[in-house]
Amino acid sequence: MKKIIIALISMMILIPVAGNAQNKALNKKLKKEYKDKKKELEKQGWKLFGSSRTLDVALLLHYDKLNVLGKNGTEVNGYASISDPKHKNLLKQNAIANACNTYARNTGSHVKGRTVNDMGLTDSEKSEFEHFYAAYEAIVEKEIKGELKESFALIKEDVGKKQIDMQVFYVVDEEAASRARIRAFENAMKESEVAQKYAEKVSEFIKEGFKNE
């Protein structure tokens, strides 16, 4: 009995130590990731846009949002470029549109990969599904905008090339975004008999979110 009690006490002591070691390792990796990203952005000439904060703070807050969401957190970048400074106000709008398109293509690719690999579709069904994927991505692109939470925007101006670039970093909560993906699925499915046939299984893939493979 005494040996059992000693063993239990030892476990209680070692578990927090192991947890602390994991936290330290994770914090070390996150710190390196943050420093590498900051160094990369500054080297490329990117500057914070539309904010009184520093790039350090913007990056730290961005990573903190992702850490809080854990496996449900997805980072999405939106890019835009123009050659006429007079239309600089269009950059942000174009970057948002690009981010929506990027997210839609990623989640569409995820669903396509799962249906092709896990459902044993016939060649005819695969061909029919191609139309469904295209429709699904197009609707997700429209639906997902409300789930894109902006972290920060960066701008870079190349006077020689007469080009202004912008990239905006967004965070998406995959659990919350599942509602937008399901709405897109339900609408795209109306025009696809094969999607209706496998509706239950495809719905499962769509609810997952493309990062949770």
LINJOCOR-V462582 format. One record per backbone hydrogen bond with DSSP energy under -1.0 kcal/mol. CO is the residue of the C=O (numbers start at 0). NH is the residue of the N-H. E is the energy in kcal/mol with one decimal. If there is no record, write none. Layout:
CO,NH,E + CO,NH,E
This chain:
0,4,-2.3 + 1,5,-2.2 + 2,6,-2.3 + 3,7,-2.4 + 4,8,-2.4 + 5,9,-2.4 + 6,10,-2.0 + 7,11,-2.2 + 8,12,-1.7 + 9,13,-2.5 + 10,14,-2.4 + 12,16,-1.1 + 13,17,-2.7 + 14,18,-2.4 + 15,19,-2.8 + 16,20,-2.2 + 17,21,-2.2 + 18,22,-2.4 + 19,23,-2.4 + 20,24,-2.2 + 21,25,-2.6 + 22,26,-2.9 + 23,27,-2.1 + 24,28,-2.0 + 25,29,-2.8 + 26,30,-2.4 + 27,31,-1.9 + 28,32,-2.7 + 29,33,-2.6 + 30,34,-2.3 + 31,35,-2.8 + 32,36,-2.3 + 33,37,-2.4 + 34,38,-2.4 + 35,39,-2.4 + 36,40,-2.5 + 37,41,-2.4 + 38,42,-2.2 + 39,43,-1.7 + 40,45,-2.4 + 41,44,-1.0 + 46,154,-2.8 + 53,57,-2.3 + 54,58,-2.6 + 55,59,-2.4 + 56,60,-2.7 + 57,61,-1.9 + 58,62,-2.6 + 59,63,-1.9 + 60,64,-2.0 + 61,65,-1.7 + 62,66,-2.5 + 63,67,-2.3 + 64,68,-1.8 + 65,69,-1.6 + 68,71,-1.8 + 69,72,-1.8 + 71,173,-3.5 + 73,171,-2.8 + 75,169,-2.8 + 77,167,-2.6 + 79,165,-2.6 + 81,163,-3.1 + 83,86,-2.0 + 84,87,-1.6 + 86,89,-2.0 + 87,90,-1.4 + 89,93,-2.6 + 90,94,-2.4 + 91,95,-2.3 + 92,96,-2.1 + 93,97,-2.2 + 94,98,-2.2 + 95,99,-2.4 + 96,100,-2.1 + 97,101,-2.5 + 98,102,-2.5 + 99,103,-2.4 + 100,104,-2.4 + 101,105,-2.2 + 102,106,-2.7 + 103,107,-2.2 + 104,108,-2.3 + 105,109,-1.9 + 106,110,-2.2 + 107,111,-2.4 + 108,112,-2.5 + 109,113,-2.2 + 110,114,-2.6 + 111,115,-2.4 + 112,116,-2.2 + 113,117,-2.5 + 114,118,-1.2 + 121,125,-2.5 + 122,126,-2.0 + 123,127,-2.1 + 124,128,-2.5 + 125,129,-1.1 + 127,131,-1.0 + 128,132,-2.8 + 129,133,-1.9 + 130,134,-2.1 + 131,135,-3.1 + 132,136,-2.8 + 133,137,-1.9 + 134,138,-1.9 + 135,139,-2.6 + 136,140,-2.3 + 138,142,-2.5 + 139,143,-2.7 + 143,146,-2.2 + 144,147,-1.2 + 148,170,-2.3 + 151,168,-2.8 + 152,48,-2.9 + 153,166,-1.9 + 154,46,-2.1 + 155,164,-3.2 + 157,162,-2.1 + 162,157,-3.3 + 163,81,-2.4 + 164,155,-2.5 + 165,79,-2.1 + 166,153,-2.9 + 167,77,-2.5 + 168,150,-3.3 + 168,151,-1.0 + 169,75,-2.2 + 170,148,-2.0 + 171,73,-2.2 + 172,176,-2.9 + 173,177,-1.0 + 175,178,-1.2 + 176,180,-2.1 + 177,181,-2.7 + 178,182,-2.1 + 179,183,-2.0 + 180,184,-2.4 + 181,185,-2.8 + 182,186,-1.9 + 183,187,-2.7 + 184,188,-2.6 + 187,190,-1.1 + 188,191,-1.9 + 191,195,-1.7 + 192,196,-2.0 + 193,197,-1.6 + 195,198,-1.1 + 197,201,-2.6 + 198,202,-2.5 + 199,203,-1.3 + 200,204,-1.7 + 201,205,-2.3 + 202,206,-2.0 + 203,207,-1.2 + 208,211,-1.1 + 210,212,-1.4
